[in-house]
Amino acid sequence: MTNNTPTPVPFINLVAQYQRIKSEVQEAVLKVFDDQSFVLGDEVAEFECDIAEYCDSRNAIGVASGTDALLLALMALEIGPGDEVITSPFTFFATGSCIARVGATPVFADIDPVSFNLCPDSIENKITDKTKAIMPVHIFGQCADMEPIWRNAVRNGIPVIEDAAQAIGAEYRGRRAGVLGTVGCFSFFPTKNLGGAGDGGLVTTDDPDLATRIRRLRVHGDLGGYQHAEIGINSRLDALQAAVLRVKLRHLDKWTTERQENARRYNALFRHYQLLDCVEPPTVLPDRRHVYNQYSVRVKGGQRDKVLQDLREKHIGCAIYYPRPLHLQQCFEYLGCKAGDLPQTELITSECLALPIFSELTEVQQETVVRGIAESLGRLSSPQFPTLYSDTPQISKAA
């Protein structure tokens, strides 16, 4: 009997990545154990220098997580009670929660339905005399439209905090994420393009005074010698994380190129299966380097949830980023937002579906994903659409 069940496709495969660099990582980690220096120290300082050079930033400060990077940036800029920070509602929860944690008010502006990033016109409509920062999110690995955002910030005398958690290596007009605002914030959560062996984060800035303050705030505000100038937090990057990340940074551009090639292959497959009328692939805007932390398509016609369920039943990896926007989260009800306030964001959250994009993804696996979507949408006809890759498992039509 012929088995027509497709081979499972993982959403992400960290084991496959690790196998490519296993000996390098183990050597770096063992060195840290031999040195018995686990917190900050030379390993972290060298990683900070590596990232500063990679991003073309004057300063890079390693911290405990991407969330802490955002929090420390807000603290260093003295944003607190009575202040407002304009940001995106279409992002990971930490973007909004860090604003609230310092006592400020998150103000959510609508997004551009093409890039999923903050819409500059929507920002303009949200600025008040209480606005103390703009926090664009380079969502899924493509930079926001930074020139109008920066011009707006300069005109109003407020800083720009880049949430670049998903955008290490992304570029806007030839400049990398992390140097497109006053301060940049990165995450090294394991599933990021540059992911550690646990939590980790980093802050970049060209402002020497801000850099000094962030370095102080990450160690409880300590000036040295147990002299505390202010109340900070405990947010130190571990040397083990820095060691792993230094190894991975050497491979990052190669992995990014592989992700970009996977994205191009998906685009070709959606054309081959004539799905572009109902599935909209990500758009790469002019003058951008998209690094594809996620490859998120729009599934039109109210079919997204059905496609999600059908793919999962076939053990084909997929996910929704993000099923509920921040302005409609229960914890932010006090802001007074309601459904319909940010229509583009709400539309995207109902249509967006992330597909596997990790570097080690094979051609066969990608075609399995796209054929699964085609079948779910009732568009798969094997004679009309032969597989492009000979060893791709055939997906049986639903009974």
VENLINBEL-V781680 format. One record per residue. N is the residue number from 1. SS is DSSP state (~ for helix, > for strand, _ for the rest). PHI is phi in whole degrees, -180 to 180 (NA if undefined). Layout:
n->N ss->SS phi->PHI
n->N ss->SS phi->PHI
This chain:
n->1 ss->_ phi->NA
n->2 ss->_ phi->-78
n->3 ss->_ phi->-93
n->4 ss->_ phi->-95
n->5 ss->_ phi->-78
n->6 ss->_ phi->-67
n->7 ss->_ phi->-67
n->8 ss->_ phi->-56
n->9 ss->> phi->-121
n->10 ss->_ phi->-72
n->11 ss->_ phi->-71
n->12 ss->_ phi->-147
n->13 ss->_ phi->-135
n->14 ss->~ phi->-72
n->15 ss->~ phi->-64
n->16 ss->~ phi->-63
n->17 ss->~ phi->-64
n->18 ss->~ phi->-61
n->19 ss->~ phi->-62
n->20 ss->~ phi->-73
n->21 ss->~ phi->-130
n->22 ss->~ phi->-55
n->23 ss->~ phi->-67
n->24 ss->~ phi->-65
n->25 ss->~ phi->-65
n->26 ss->~ phi->-63
n->27 ss->~ phi->-62
n->28 ss->~ phi->-67
n->29 ss->~ phi->-68
n->30 ss->~ phi->-63
n->31 ss->~ phi->-62
n->32 ss->~ phi->-64
n->33 ss->~ phi->-65
n->34 ss->~ phi->-64
n->35 ss->~ phi->-78
n->36 ss->_ phi->56
n->37 ss->_ phi->-120
n->38 ss->_ phi->-105
n->39 ss->> phi->-125
n->40 ss->_ phi->54
n->41 ss->~ phi->80
n->42 ss->~ phi->-63
n->43 ss->~ phi->-61
n->44 ss->~ phi->-69
n->45 ss->~ phi->-60
n->46 ss->~ phi->-69
n->47 ss->~ phi->-64
n->48 ss->~ phi->-59
n->49 ss->~ phi->-65
n->50 ss->~ phi->-61
n->51 ss->~ phi->-70
n->52 ss->~ phi->-58
n->53 ss->~ phi->-67
n->54 ss->~ phi->-63
n->55 ss->~ phi->-89
n->56 ss->_ phi->63
n->57 ss->_ phi->-107
n->58 ss->_ phi->-73
n->59 ss->> phi->-138
n->60 ss->> phi->-138
n->61 ss->> phi->-126
n->62 ss->> phi->-74
n->63 ss->> phi->-135
n->64 ss->_ phi->-78
n->65 ss->_ phi->-166
n->66 ss->~ phi->-65
n->67 ss->~ phi->-61
n->68 ss->~ phi->-65
n->69 ss->~ phi->-59
n->70 ss->~ phi->-64
n->71 ss->~ phi->-61
n->72 ss->~ phi->-67
n->73 ss->~ phi->-62
n->74 ss->~ phi->-64
n->75 ss->~ phi->-63
n->76 ss->~ phi->-65
n->77 ss->_ phi->-88
n->78 ss->_ phi->58
n->79 ss->_ phi->-93
n->80 ss->_ phi->-159
n->81 ss->_ phi->-54
n->82 ss->_ phi->90
n->83 ss->_ phi->-94
n->84 ss->> phi->-122
n->85 ss->> phi->-128
n->86 ss->> phi->-85
n->87 ss->> phi->-151
n->88 ss->> phi->-90
n->89 ss->_ phi->-87
n->90 ss->_ phi->-106
n->91 ss->_ phi->-169
n->92 ss->_ phi->-65
n->93 ss->_ phi->-55
n->94 ss->~ phi->-59
n->95 ss->~ phi->-57
n->96 ss->~ phi->-82
n->97 ss->~ phi->-67
n->98 ss->~ phi->-65
n->99 ss->~ phi->-62
n->100 ss->~ phi->-66
n->101 ss->~ phi->-65
n->102 ss->_ phi->-88
n->103 ss->_ phi->90
n->104 ss->_ phi->-87
n->105 ss->> phi->-109
n->106 ss->> phi->-73
n->107 ss->> phi->-117
n->108 ss->> phi->-93
n->109 ss->> phi->-105
n->110 ss->_ phi->-76
n->111 ss->> phi->-108
n->112 ss->_ phi->-81
n->113 ss->_ phi->-70
n->114 ss->_ phi->-87
n->115 ss->_ phi->-96
n->116 ss->_ phi->71
n->117 ss->_ phi->-93
n->118 ss->> phi->-52
n->119 ss->_ phi->-86
n->120 ss->~ phi->-57
n->121 ss->~ phi->-65
n->122 ss->~ phi->-67
n->123 ss->~ phi->-61
n->124 ss->~ phi->-54
n->125 ss->_ phi->-75
n->126 ss->_ phi->-103
n->127 ss->_ phi->-74
n->128 ss->_ phi->-132
n->129 ss->_ phi->-71
n->130 ss->_ phi->-93
n->131 ss->> phi->-68
n->132 ss->> phi->-117
n->133 ss->> phi->-169
n->134 ss->> phi->-117
n->135 ss->> phi->-122
n->136 ss->_ phi->-73
n->137 ss->> phi->-115
n->138 ss->_ phi->-83
n->139 ss->~ phi->-71
n->140 ss->~ phi->64
n->141 ss->~ phi->106
n->142 ss->_ phi->-121
n->143 ss->_ phi->-66
n->144 ss->_ phi->-66
n->145 ss->_ phi->-77
n->146 ss->~ phi->-79
n->147 ss->~ phi->-62
n->148 ss->~ phi->-66
n->149 ss->~ phi->-65
n->150 ss->~ phi->-66
n->151 ss->~ phi->-61
n->152 ss->~ phi->-64
n->153 ss->~ phi->-65
n->154 ss->~ phi->-64
n->155 ss->~ phi->-61
n->156 ss->~ phi->-102
n->157 ss->_ phi->66
n->158 ss->_ phi->-126
n->159 ss->> phi->-79
n->160 ss->> phi->-115
n->161 ss->> phi->-107
n->162 ss->> phi->-81
n->163 ss->> phi->-87
n->164 ss->_ phi->-104
n->165 ss->_ phi->-56
n->166 ss->_ phi->-105
n->167 ss->_ phi->-130
n->168 ss->_ phi->-60
n->169 ss->_ phi->91
n->170 ss->_ phi->-67
n->171 ss->> phi->-132
n->172 ss->> phi->-130
n->173 ss->_ phi->54
n->174 ss->_ phi->86
n->175 ss->> phi->-109
n->176 ss->> phi->-87
n->177 ss->_ phi->-54
n->178 ss->_ phi->107
n->179 ss->_ phi->-126
n->180 ss->_ phi->-100
n->181 ss->_ phi->-144
n->182 ss->_ phi->-73
n->183 ss->> phi->-151
n->184 ss->> phi->-119
n->185 ss->> phi->-127
n->186 ss->> phi->-121
n->187 ss->> phi->-119
n->188 ss->_ phi->-117
n->189 ss->_ phi->-53
n->190 ss->_ phi->-52
n->191 ss->_ phi->-86
n->192 ss->_ phi->-72
n->193 ss->_ phi->-56
n->194 ss->_ phi->-113
n->195 ss->_ phi->-114
n->196 ss->_ phi->-88
n->197 ss->_ phi->-102
n->198 ss->_ phi->151
n->199 ss->_ phi->-78
n->200 ss->_ phi->-178
n->201 ss->> phi->-155
n->202 ss->> phi->-161
n->203 ss->> phi->-120
n->204 ss->> phi->-116
n->205 ss->> phi->-164
n->206 ss->_ phi->-93
n->207 ss->_ phi->-87
n->208 ss->~ phi->-64
n->209 ss->~ phi->-69
n->210 ss->~ phi->-63
n->211 ss->~ phi->-61
n->212 ss->~ phi->-61
n->213 ss->~ phi->-69
n->214 ss->~ phi->-65
n->215 ss->~ phi->-61
n->216 ss->~ phi->-73
n->217 ss->~ phi->-64
n->218 ss->_ phi->-74
n->219 ss->> phi->-122
n->220 ss->_ phi->64
n->221 ss->_ phi->75
n->222 ss->> phi->-78
n->223 ss->> phi->-80
n->224 ss->> phi->114
n->225 ss->_ phi->66
n->226 ss->_ phi->60
n->227 ss->> phi->-110
n->228 ss->> phi->-107
n->229 ss->_ phi->-78
n->230 ss->_ phi->-160
n->231 ss->_ phi->-91
n->232 ss->_ phi->-108
n->233 ss->_ phi->-136
n->234 ss->> phi->-96
n->235 ss->_ phi->-143
n->236 ss->_ phi->-102
n->237 ss->_ phi->-76
n->238 ss->> phi->-73
n->239 ss->~ phi->-63
n->240 ss->~ phi->-61
n->241 ss->~ phi->-64
n->242 ss->~ phi->-60
n->243 ss->~ phi->-64
n->244 ss->~ phi->-64
n->245 ss->~ phi->-68
n->246 ss->~ phi->-64
n->247 ss->~ phi->-63
n->248 ss->~ phi->-67
n->249 ss->~ phi->-60
n->250 ss->_ phi->-64
n->251 ss->_ phi->-104
n->252 ss->~ phi->-60
n->253 ss->~ phi->-65
n->254 ss->~ phi->-64
n->255 ss->~ phi->-64
n->256 ss->~ phi->-64
n->257 ss->~ phi->-60
n->258 ss->~ phi->-66
n->259 ss->~ phi->-63
n->260 ss->~ phi->-63
n->261 ss->~ phi->-66
n->262 ss->~ phi->-62
n->263 ss->~ phi->-63
n->264 ss->~ phi->-63
n->265 ss->~ phi->-67
n->266 ss->~ phi->-57
n->267 ss->~ phi->-57
n->268 ss->~ phi->-66
n->269 ss->~ phi->-66
n->270 ss->~ phi->-65
n->271 ss->~ phi->-68
n->272 ss->~ phi->-58
n->273 ss->_ phi->-90
n->274 ss->_ phi->51
n->275 ss->_ phi->-108
n->276 ss->_ phi->-69
n->277 ss->_ phi->-79
n->278 ss->_ phi->-127
n->279 ss->> phi->-127
n->280 ss->> phi->-104
n->281 ss->_ phi->-69
n->282 ss->_ phi->-61
n->283 ss->_ phi->-99
n->284 ss->_ phi->-93
n->285 ss->_ phi->-76
n->286 ss->_ phi->-59
n->287 ss->_ phi->62
n->288 ss->> phi->-118
n->289 ss->> phi->-113
n->290 ss->_ phi->-87
n->291 ss->_ phi->-103
n->292 ss->_ phi->53
n->293 ss->_ phi->-60
n->294 ss->_ phi->-134
n->295 ss->> phi->-110
n->296 ss->> phi->-111
n->297 ss->> phi->-97
n->298 ss->> phi->-104
n->299 ss->> phi->-99
n->300 ss->_ phi->-83
n->301 ss->_ phi->73
n->302 ss->_ phi->70
n->303 ss->_ phi->-100
n->304 ss->~ phi->-58
n->305 ss->~ phi->-66
n->306 ss->~ phi->-66
n->307 ss->~ phi->-62
n->308 ss->~ phi->-56
n->309 ss->~ phi->-64
n->310 ss->~ phi->-65
n->311 ss->~ phi->-65
n->312 ss->~ phi->-64
n->313 ss->~ phi->-64
n->314 ss->_ phi->-92
n->315 ss->_ phi->61
n->316 ss->> phi->-104
n->317 ss->_ phi->-65
n->318 ss->> phi->-167
n->319 ss->> phi->-159
n->320 ss->_ phi->-107
n->321 ss->_ phi->-119
n->322 ss->_ phi->-134
n->323 ss->_ phi->-70
n->324 ss->_ phi->-136
n->325 ss->_ phi->-68
n->326 ss->~ phi->-63
n->327 ss->~ phi->-69
n->328 ss->~ phi->-110
n->329 ss->_ phi->-75
n->330 ss->~ phi->-56
n->331 ss->~ phi->-69
n->332 ss->~ phi->-107
n->333 ss->~ phi->-59
n->334 ss->~ phi->-63
n->335 ss->~ phi->-77
n->336 ss->_ phi->83
n->337 ss->_ phi->-76
n->338 ss->_ phi->-141
n->339 ss->_ phi->-57
n->340 ss->_ phi->100
n->341 ss->_ phi->-69
n->342 ss->_ phi->-126
n->343 ss->~ phi->-63
n->344 ss->~ phi->-69
n->345 ss->~ phi->-60
n->346 ss->~ phi->-67
n->347 ss->~ phi->-65
n->348 ss->~ phi->-64
n->349 ss->~ phi->-65
n->350 ss->~ phi->-90
n->351 ss->~ phi->-119
n->352 ss->> phi->-77
n->353 ss->> phi->-142
n->354 ss->> phi->-91
n->355 ss->> phi->-112
n->356 ss->_ phi->-58
n->357 ss->_ phi->-142
n->358 ss->_ phi->-59
n->359 ss->_ phi->-58
n->360 ss->_ phi->-85
n->361 ss->_ phi->-59
n->362 ss->_ phi->-96
n->363 ss->~ phi->-58
n->364 ss->~ phi->-61
n->365 ss->~ phi->-63
n->366 ss->~ phi->-65
n->367 ss->~ phi->-68
n->368 ss->~ phi->-59
n->369 ss->~ phi->-61
n->370 ss->~ phi->-69
n->371 ss->~ phi->-65
n->372 ss->~ phi->-63
n->373 ss->~ phi->-66
n->374 ss->~ phi->-60
n->375 ss->~ phi->-65
n->376 ss->~ phi->-59
n->377 ss->_ phi->-87
n->378 ss->_ phi->71
n->379 ss->_ phi->-114
n->380 ss->_ phi->-95
n->381 ss->_ phi->-129
n->382 ss->_ phi->-56
n->383 ss->_ phi->-62
n->384 ss->_ phi->-76
n->385 ss->_ phi->-123
n->386 ss->_ phi->-66
n->387 ss->_ phi->-66
n->388 ss->_ phi->-82
n->389 ss->_ phi->-121
n->390 ss->_ phi->-61
n->391 ss->_ phi->-98
n->392 ss->_ phi->-69
n->393 ss->_ phi->-62
n->394 ss->_ phi->-75
n->395 ss->_ phi->-100
n->396 ss->_ phi->-69
n->397 ss->_ phi->-72
n->398 ss->_ phi->-63
n->399 ss->_ phi->-70
